[in-house]
Amino acid sequence: MYSNKAKRRILSLSIIILMLSVLSYGTYAFFTSDDIATNVITTGSIDIKLVEQSDDGSGILRPFENVMGVMPGEEVSKIVSITNTGNNTAWVRIKLDKSLSYADGEAVESPHTLLELDYNTADWTYVNGFWYYLQPLQAGASTAPLFTAVRFSGTGMGNEFQNSVAVIGVLAQATQYNNNGTTVYDAMGWSVVEEY
């Protein structure tokens, strides 16, 4: 077996090895470093504005206001378009609701024959209740008008139509253009319209 002197030397040597290990670990830890990076990626957005204007005959466009005193056979200037106020290109569409009611509030059954709109079929196409703009709408750009005038029939509007009220409701929608079909008809993500 080992003598006391040999045991002390082994113990001293073990302590020295242990201390060197701790010092070596401390030196190793001193030369390491950590780093964390946080990168934020924000998605884009789609934003549009429905634009309704009128021309009083001077060529100056003004915001559309309610019109009173229209007689059968007359035309009212109502120019409807969409402006892309977002930062991304979008597909756009419009849904219209034409209604006509007598002075007592009762709805006219067939207002479509009495109210005519001058639809722009060169830039817009009607499919399943919506007017689709055929080109993608760039950020900051506006569509060509869907229509510019409302005409009241010169025939078929007798005395019962005095003080009647016509309403042209306009609903505009947009969905993203990027990675969303090659035409407006292929685009997905349109908001569902239950009734309008």
N, C-alpha and C positions, 0 to 999 in steps of 0.2 A: 504494500500500500504506500501511500504518499506520506512523507513526513510533514510536520506542521509548516516547515519552511517552504516546502514545495506547494502545499495547499495555499499558503499566503501568496505565492508568486502566481499561481493559477487564478486565484481570486482577483489579484491586482491586474493581471492581464485581461481577465474578463471584463473588469470595470473599465479599463482603458478602451477595449474594443467597443463596449456599449456606449461610452462617451463619444468615440469617434463616429459611431453610427448616428447618434443624435445630432452631432455637429454637422455631419454630412447631410442629414435630412433637412436640417435648418437651412443650410446653404442651398440645397436644392429648392426648397420652398421659396426662398428669397428671389430666385431667378424665374419664377413662373408668373403668369398674369392671366386674367380673365377679361372678356369683353362681351357685352350684350348689345345687339343692335335691334331697334324696333322700327320697322318700315311700315308706313301707313299708305294704303292704296284706297282711294275714294272712287266709288262708281260715279258715272255720269248721270245726268237727269234729262228728262224730256219735259218741255214746258211750251205751251202755245197760248195765243191770245186770239179770240174771235173778234174780228173787226167788222163793224157795221157802220157804213157811211152813206151819205146822200150827196147828190150834186144839185144845187139849186138852179142850175142852168148856166152859171157863170164859169163852170169848169173847176171851181174850188170845192174840194171835198170837206165835208163837215161830219161830225158824229151823227148818226141817224137818230132822229127824235120822232115821237109819235106824230102822226099826221091826221088831221080832222078835215071834214068837209069834202071828201073825194066823191066825185060823181061817176056814174056808170060811163064806161068808155075812156076814162082817164088813166094815166100812168103815174106811179109814184117811184121816185128814185130810191132804191135800196140796194146798196153795193155790199155784198158779203164775201169776205175772204178770211184767211188765217195767216197769222204771223208767227214764226218760230222764234220765241223769246228765250229758248234754252241755248245750251252750248253744243248740242249734238243734232245731227241730221235726223229727221223723223218722217214717217209715213203719216198722212193725215186723211181724215174723212169727215163728212158732215151728214147729219140726219135732220130732215125738215119735218115740221108739223104745221100744215096749213089748216086753219079753221076759220069759219065764218058763222056768225050768229046774228039773229034778228035783234031788233031793239029791245025786245022783251027777254033776251038772253037765251032763247031757244036756238039750238044748233041747226044750221043748214045742213041737210043730209049730204049734198054733193058739192062742196066748195071748190073742188078741183076744176070744175067746168067754168066757174065764175071768176077765179083768181088764176092768172097766168104769170109764170116767171120766165124770164129769157135766159134759160140755162146755157152755160158755156160747156158744150159737149166736146170741144177740142182739147180742153185740159182736164175735164172731169168726166167720170163715167158712173152711171147709176147701176148698182148691183145690190139686190136683196135689201132694199130699204135705205141704203146709204149712197151718198155721192163720194166717190174716191178720187183724190187728186192723183194723177197718173205719174208724176215725178216725185222723187224724194225732196223734201223741203229742207234746205240748208239752214244752219243756225243764222238767225238775223234776217232771213228772207221771208217774203210773203207769197202766197199763192196768187194766181190769177183769180179774179172774182168768180164765184160759182154762178151768180146772177147779179144783174145791175138794176133791174126794174120789176115792179109788180104792176100788172095790168088788170083792171077791173072790166069785166065783160060789158060790152055796149049793148048786148041783147040778153034777155033773160033776167034782167034785174029791174023788176017793176017796183011799184010803190011799197010793197012789203019789205023792200030792202032799205027804206029810209032809216037813217040812224043805226044801220047795222054795223057790226064791228068785225074786222078781219084781223087775224093774228097769224104771223109767220114766225113760228118758233124755230130756232136754229141751235143745234147741238153739235159742237166740234170735238173731235177726238184725235189723239196722236198715239203712235207707238214707235218704238225705236226702229231705225233703219239699219244700223250696223248689225251684221250677222242675223238678219231677220227676213229672209226671203229675197228673191231677185225682182219681184214686182210687189205692188201694194196689195194684190190679191193673195200672195203667198204669206204675207206678214201675219205674225201671231201676236197675242197679248192685248188685243183690243178690249176695252171695257165693255161689259155686258150691259145692254140697255133693255130693261124689262118693258117699259112703256114710255113713250114720249109723245 
